[in-house]
Amino acid sequence: MSSLPSLPHLSREVQVAIGAVVALLVLWIWVRYGRRRYVVIKESDAVDNIAYQLGRIADALDRLAALAPRDAQPPAEEKPQQPENWLSRFRR
């Protein structure tokens, strides 16, 4: 007994084809109408100033990154070795 008797009995291949067509249609509609709208900023002195300041910030960050030592690690403090407690749940 079919769970949806009002639908005609279709073969498995036809059901898969219908599902693929519906999925592609939904995907096309989503891509077509779901686009984000972008605001285009016209050239102005303020936009040029912001671009210049962001460039200065990026250059400063590059200089700071070049000055930082790459392989330096802080010295680890030596802790006395304690016997391991095998009964501890969290191994502290």
N, C-alpha and C positions, 0 to 999 in steps of 0.2 A: 504494500500500500504506500503510495507516494505521500510525502508530507505536504506537497503543494499540488493538489489535484487539478487546480485551474490552469496550471502551466502544461503545455503539451510535452509529451515525452520526447526528449531530444537525446541524440547520442552524445557520448562523452566528448568527442572531438568538436562537435558543434557548440557544446556548452563552453569549452575552453576557448574557442574562437570568439564567441560572443563576449566572454569575459575579457579577452585581450582587446577587443574593439572598444568596449566600454572603458577599460583602463587607459587606453591611448587617448580616447576622447576626453576623459577627465584630465589627463596630463596636459593635453593641448590647451584646454580651456584654462587650466591653472597657469600655464606659461604665458598664454596670450593676455589674460586679463589680470594676472597677479603680479605684474611687473611693478617694481617700485619706481616712483617718479623722482627724478633727480632735479635739483635746483642748480641752474647754471648761474655762476657769479660772473658778472661782467668785470672787465679790467677796471681797477681804480687804484688810487694811491694807497688806500687801506689794505687792499688785497696784496699789493706789491710789498708793503711794509710787513705784513704778517708772514709772507713767504721769505723775506729777507731775515726776519727774526728767527723763524724756524730753522733756516739754514745755519745761522750762527749757533743755535742751541745744538744742532746735530754735529757741527764741527767741534764744539766744546766737549761733547760727550765722546767723540772719537779720540780727541786728545787725552781725555781722562782714561779711557779704556787702554790706550797705548802706554800710559805711564804705570798702570797697575801690573804688578808682577803676576805672571801666569801660573808658575809652578809653586809659588810660596804657599805653604800650609802652616797654620799656627802650631807650635809645638804641643804635643799631647802630654798631659800630665800623667806621670807614672803612678798608677794605683797599685797598692800591694795586692798580690794575687791571693784571693780567698778561695778556700776549697768550695767546690760546687756542691750545692744542695740538690740532690736528685729528687727529693720529695717536694721541693718547691714547685708550685704551679706555674709561676711566672719566671722562674729561674733568676731570682734576685739574690 
